Amino acid sequence: MMERAESGQKLYTRMRLWEFPDQYVIEPTDGSCGSSLTVNKADGSMSLIDEVPECSSIRVPKIRIIFGVIGMLKLVAGSYLIVITDRECVGSYLGHPIYKATSLKIFPCDQSVKNSNAEQKTLETEFSGLLNVAERTSGLYFSYDSNLTLSAQRLHDLGDESKLLPLWRQAEPRFLWNNYILEALIDNKLDPYLLPVVQGSFQNFQAAIGKEIVDVTLIARRCTRRNGTRMWRRGADSDGYVANFVETEQIVQMNGFTSSFVQVRGSIPFIWEQVVDLTYKPKFEIVRPEEAPRVAERHFLDLRKKYGSILAVNLVNKHGGEGRLSEKFANAMHRVIGDDVRYLHFDFHKICGHVHFEHLSILYDQIVDFLEKNGYLLLNEKGEKMKEQTGVVRTNCIDCLDRTNVTQSMIGRRMLEIQLRRIGVFGAEETISSHPNFDESYKIYEISIQYSGTPALKGDFVRFGQRTVQGILNDGWNSLARYYLNNFSDGTKQYFPVALALVLIGFYLALMSLRQVRYDLRHLLFSVMWASLSVALGAFVKANGRIFCKRPRLNKPRS
């Protein structure tokens, strides 16, 4: 087990929130002797006090238990305190309890808004309405003792001085979900209240293999840069940060040994987009194509600094709209490919289709040399590094969800078998599939729900290593759900529902007029008119999808 990173001041694990008419007071109730935190309802200003203010018939507070302060969000005129009101222990990470935030609550500090002008009040109302989304955010995980933003290898490599820092100062900004909204607490030096939170997925389970008990942790860390939902956030920005970038780690612990293996995924790294326009598969549009090589170069330079050698596995189709993206990606990689960056195209749909995922063995044979060379982290009983991971596989499809999930699962399973053989749990020919209980527990992720609103497609293969009839039926249902969410839910501000309603009404009136033609030929003209208007409106929505997709931004997160 890894050495615990002892920071100078512990985080409060349980608090009581007092809501007075003019302020909020957060009182530690976990046995700590720390000061209470007051937050002014008028302007969000903070200070520490030694005792909770006295109550009276005029100042009767509401009281609730909370388990962490997420941060403070500043809008146009008001501020909003975000806290965790419920949690669930979901396992452990390197020996420390890990919790999932199951309920968030937002408390407004916006009494100053009444003195704002009309425009500010309108904007404040619009933006504060969007905060309902924050309360429903899924896949938020935290620990009071361990740094979830860092992989086991990076945690091991932290210097002694870094291990004494508060958790938020040790954190990797890319995976610190509340990085931006912690600023007010950081400025006020409120370290015991500064709780780092990651978004992604976390699973921890134990499995018996013979007489041995193996502890396995699967964790996915979603990057905070270029965040967004499927189709509303694609490609890269000009700095090379890509949409839906996720670091995935699997950790195996047994008999004092700790082994870790990391993979990454991310959108195709140049500037492109997909404008939502009511079609099932909107067209891809490459933006500023002349910048593609530079953007890809910046993206892979950043990856090399963080992970070492990179093998980019591109899973998109070679033909059609995807083919255009694939060709541009391959061309952009000419300036990037070198001793420590490789590029490999694997046409997933052509080779594997929708059911023959066993053909992924073809891909594994092509990348096994990279995996063997760059390895994985292995620590012995004393916490000494016996082996380290010196490079990662970067996988992408279009969404970095379904094909990527299947491929990363295959790579992860193969590497997990290698790890277990190295530790001495598995024999030379033993596999995960030969242990049904272990096999069923090994699954990933919540990431698909966060990015697309539905579970990942092809999930039966990820979970069980094979395609099933039920899995295919589930994929059909989830595809329909994604279509609805992409067009009518994911856009924060859009008019597609109204447009769709008008189109359907037009077709309905056209049908009703057509039924009256046998009584009066003039209805044929009305039928043609209504049908034409419906088609014209649909075409207008499709052509102007980018206009409808615009939505307000809050504040830009700090890098």
N, C-alpha and C positions, 0 to 999 in steps of 0.2 A: 504494500500500500504506500502511496506517495506521502511525503512529509506534508503536514498541515502548514498552510501559509498563515503564520500568526501576524495579524495586523495589530497596530497599536491600540485601536479603539473598536469595540465590538458593535455590531449593528443591533438596534432594538428589534426584538422579534415579536413583540405584542404591545399594543398601545391602546389607550382610551382616547377617543376624539370627543371633545366637549364643543358643542355648537351654541355659542352665545349670540345674542342679537348683533353684536358688533365685531366679533372675532371667533376664530376657531382656536382651540387649545388641544395640543396633542401631548398626552402624558404617557411616558413609558410605564408599563405594568408587568414587565417580565423579570422583575427583581433588580433591575439596574437602578443605579442611584443618580442617573443623569437628570438634567434640567428638562422642563417641558418646553414645547415650541408653540409660540403664538403666531397666528396668521391673521392680519388685519383684513376684515371683509371689504373695506373701502378700496384699498389699493394693493392688497397682497403682500404688504411688507411683513417681514419676519423678525422675531426676536426670541431670546431664551428667557424663561422665568423660573424661579425656584419653586413656586407653589401655584396651584390652580386657583384662579380668582374665586371669591366667595359667590355663592348663589343667593338669590333673593326672589321675592314674588314678582319682581320686575324683570330680573335676569334669570329666567328658568331655562337651563340648557337642555338640548337634546344630546343624548350620550350613545355612542356606539363603539364597538371594538373594531380595531383595524390591525392589519399585519404588515404594513409597510407604506411608505410614501413614495409614489411613482415619480412625482415632480410637480412643477408649477408651469402652466402654459399661459403665456401672455398673448392676448389678442389685441384688438384695436384700442380699446379703452379699459378693459377689465382683465383680471387674471383668474385662473381656475386651478384649484388644488385637486390633484388626482391621487387617490389612495386605493389600497387593496383592502377590500372588506371581507373577503373569504379566500381560503387557500386549501389546497389538497396536497398531502405528501405523496409524491409519485415514485420515490425510490431514492437512491443515493448516487453521488458522483464522486468517485475516488474517496469514499468513506464518509462523505458529508451529506446530510439530508437535502433533498431537492423538492421544491414546492411549485405547484402550478397555481397561478392566479385564476380563481374561478369566478370572482366577482370584483369589479372595479366600481368606484363611485367618484363623481366629479362634484366638487363644492365650489360654487361661484364666489369670487371676491370682486364683485362688479358694481358695488354701490356707487362708485364714482361715475358710472355710465350716465346717471341721471343729469349730470352737469355737462354732458357731451353735446355736440351739435347733432342735427337730424341725420346727416350722412353717416356720422360715426355710430349713432344708435342703430341705424339700418344695417350697417356692416357687422356690428357686434352681434345683432340678433341672428343674422345669416350665418356667421362663423360659429357662434355658440351652438346653433342647431346641429352643426356638423359633429360636435363633440359626443353626440349620442353614439356615433360610430366607435369612438374610443372606448366607451363602456362595454361594447360588444366585441372588442378585439380578442381574438383567439390565440392560443399557443404561447402564452407568456409564462416564463419560468424564472425562478430566482433561488438563490441560496444565501443564507446569512453568514456562511463560513467559507465557501469556496468560490473561485472565480469561474463562472460558467462561460465567459466569453473566450477563454483560452483553451486550446487543446491540451491534452496531457503532456505532450512534448514541450510546448511553450511554457506550461506551468513548471515543469521540471527544470527548464533552463532559466527561470527567473533567478536573479541574483538575491542574495540574502537581504540587501537593503530594500529591494522591490517587494519582498515578501512581508516587510513590516509596514508597507503603505496600506491605507484603506482600500477596500476592494474596488471602489470606483476609480481609483488612480492606477490600479493594476490593469484595468479592463482594456480590451481591444475596442477602440471606438467604432469599428465597422459593425460589430455585433452587439453593441450596447444600445438596446432599443430605446431607452429613455435618456440617451445622451444629451439631447438638446434641452429637454424639460427639467433636467437636474441642475441647470445653470444657476437658477436663483438660490438653490440650497448650497451649491458649491461656493457662490459668492458670499454667503453668510456663514461659511465654515461649519456646516452642520453634518459632519462626517457620520455620526451614529444614525442619522436619518437617511443617508444616501444609499439607497438600495439599488444595485445594478440589476437590470432585467434584460433577458434575451427573448426574442421571438423565434419560434421554430418548432421542434418536436423533441421529446425526451422519452426514452423508454429504458427501464432497468429491470432485469429479471435474472433469476438463478435457475440453472438446469442441472439435473443429475446426469452425468455421463459415466456409467459404471459406478465406481465407488467415489468418484470425484464430483465436487460441486463447483460449477463454473459460474462466475458472476459476469454478466454481459450488460454493457451500457451502449445504447444507440442514441446519439444526439445530433440534431441538425440545427445550425445557427444561421439565421436569415440575416443578410446584410441590410443595414439601414440606409445605404446609399442607393438612390434610384429605385425607391420602393414604389409599389403600386399593384394593381390587380391585372390579371390576364387581359391581353389586348389593349389595355389602357396604358401599359408601360412595357415597352419593347426595346431591344437593342441596347446601345451604349450612349452616354453623353460625350461631349467633346473631350472630357478628361479621361475617358476610358472606363468609367464605372458602368457596369452592366445591370440590367434588370434581373430580378429574381436570382441574385447570387447567393448561394448557400454553401456553407462548409459542413460536411457530414463526417462524423467521427464514430468509430466503433472501438470500444475498450473492453478488453478481456482481462479478468483478474482471477487468479487461482494459485493457492499455495504460496502467496507472497509475491508472485510474479504479476507484472502489469504490462499489457501490450496494447498499443493503440495504432489505428490506421485511419488516415484522413483522405477524403476525396472532396472535390469541389464541382459545382455546376454554375452555369450562368448563361444569359442570353448571348446570341451571336454578337461579337464585340465590334460593331460599327453602328453608325446612326441609321436606323430604319424604324418604320412604324406600321401599324395596322389600324386603319380608321374604322371604328364600329359603324356599320351602315345597314343593319338588319339582315345582311346575308349571313349564311352559316359560317363561311370562311371568307372574311373580308380580304381584299387584295393587300399584298405587301408593297410598301413604298420605300425605296432606298433614298435617304435624304443626304444631300451633299456627298455623292459617291466618291468625289476626288479626295475626301478626307479619310476614307476607310483605312488605308494602310497606316496612317499616323495614329488613328484612334486605336486600332488593333495593337500597334506597337506599344502604346502607352499602357494598354490593359495588360499585356503579357509582361511588360517590364515590372509592373506592380506585383503580379503574381510570382515572378521569379524572385523578387526581393523577399516575399513572405514565405514561399514554399520551396524554393529551389528549382529543380528541373520540372518542366511541364509537358504533359502529353495531352494535346487537345483532340478529343474524339467528337467528331461532328456526325450526328445521327439523322440529319434531314435528308429528304428525297433529292435525287439528282435532276429531276424533271419538274415541269410546272412552275408555279410561283415559288415553291421552296427551292427549286433548282437555281433560280436567279440569286437567291440569298447564298446558297451553297457555293456557287461559282465566285461571287464577290468575296466570300469568306476565304476561299482557297487562294484567290489572287492577292488578297490583303496579307495573307500569311507568308508570302514570298519574302517580305522584308523582315519577318520575325523568326522564321525557322533557323535553327542553329544547333550547336552542340547540346544546349540545355532546353530547347523547345522543339517538340515534334508535333506534326499535324497528321491526323488520320481521318479520312472520310469512310463512314460505314453506313450504307443505305439501308437503314433498319427495316423499312416497310418492304423493300424489294427482296431482302434476304430472309427476313423473319415473317413477313406477312402479319396476320393478326393472331396466329395461333402457334407458329413454329418457333417459339423463343429458344428452343434448344439449339438453334442455329447460331446463338450468341457465342457458342464455343469457337466459331470461326474468328470472331473478334478477339476473344481471349487469347487465342494462339498468336494473334498479331501484336498483342501488347504485353504478353507474359514476360518478355525480356526486360521491359521497362519496370514492371512491378518487382521482379526479382532484383534488379539493380538498385532501385530506390527504396525498397523495403518498407519497414514499419518500426515503430518504437518498441523496445523491449527493455524493461527494468527488472533487475533481480530482487531477491528478498531484502537486500539492503538498500534498495532504491537507486542502485548504480546502473548507469546506462550501458546495456550490453549491445544494443543495436539502435539505430535511429532512422527515421524516414527522411529522405533527402529530395523527394519530389512527389508531385501529385498528378493524378489523372483529372483533367477538366472535361466534363461531358456536357454536351448541349443537344437539344432538339429545337423545336420552335418555341414551346412554352417552358422548356426545361422541367417538365413534369412527368409525363407518362412514359415515353421512350427512355428518357433519362433515368426515371425511377427503376425501370426494369434492368437497364444496363448497370447502373450503380449497384443494384441489389445483387446482380450476378458477380460483379467484381468483388463486392463486399463479402459474399459467401465464400468465394474462392480464397480470398485473403484470410478470412476467419478460420478456414480449415488449415491454412498454412500456419497461422498463429497457434492454433491448438496443437498441431503436430510439433511445433517448436517447443512449446511448453511441456509436451509429453502427455497430453490428454488423448489425442487421436493417434491411431496407428497410421502406417504409411498409406493405406488405401481407404481409410475411414472418411466419411463425409457427413455433413449436417443432415442430409436427407435420410441417413440410416438411423437417426434419432428423432422420431416423430414429435415428441414433446418439445425438444429443442427447436426443431424446424418450424413448428407452429408459432413459437414465441418470437422468432426472428422476423421483424417487419418494420417498415418505415412508411409513411410520415404523416404529419399534419400539414406539411408545407403546401400540399395541393389545395387544401381547404382555404388556406390564407390567400393563395394566389388566384385560384379559380372559383372558389366557393363550393367545390364538391370534392369528394375523395378522388384520388388518382385513378385513372383508367389503368387497365391491366393489373389491378391490385392483387388479383388471385395469383398471378405468377410471382409477384413480389413476396406474397405471404407464404405460398405453398410450393413454388418452384414449377408450377404447371398451369395450363389454361383449363378453366372449367366452364360448363354451360351457364351456371349461375353468374360467374364472373363476366361472361360476354353480355348477358342480359343486364347486369348492373352497369356495364359500360354504356349501353344504349340509353338507359335512364339518366346517367350522369351527364352524357353528352347533351341531352335535351335541357337538363337543368343548367348546364354551362351556357348554352345559347341564351336562355332567358336572363341569367345573371349578367352576362357580358353586355347585353343590349339594354336592359331595363333596370339594373340594380347597381352595377359597378361604377358607372359614371356618377360623380357626386352631384353634378348639375347638368341635366339633359332634358330633351323634349321628345324622346323616342316613344314613350307610352302614349302621349297625345297624338303623335303622328300615326302610330299604328292604329289607334282607335278610329281616326278619321278615314284611313284607308279601308278598314273593315266596314265602316258605315257606308262608304261609297260603293263598295262591292255589294253590300246588302241591298241598297236602293236600286242598283243596277239589276240585281236578280229579281226584285219585286216588280220593277218596270217591265222586265222581260216576260214575266208571267201574265201581264195585262195586255200583251201585244195582240192576242187573238180577239180582244174586244175593241181595241183602238190602236191603229198602226202608229199613232204619234208616240206611244210608249216605247217603240223601238228606238226612236231618236233619244228619248230620255235615258233608256238603258245604255246606249252607246256613250251618251254624255257623262253619266255617272261612272261608268267603267273607265273612260278616258281620264277623268279627274283623279280617280284612285291611282291609276298607273302613273300619272304625272306627279302626284304627291309622293308616291313611293320613290320615283326617280330623283325627285328633288331632295328627299331625305338622304338617299344614297350619295348623291353628288355633294351634299353639304354636310356630310358626317363630321368633318373636322370642326365646323362651327358649333354643332351640337355637343361635341365632346369637350369643349372648353369648360373649365371649372376653376373656381378660385383657389389660390394657394394660400397657406397660412404663412408661417415664417420659415425661411430656409435653414435647415439644420447646419450646424457648424461642422466643418470637416475634421 
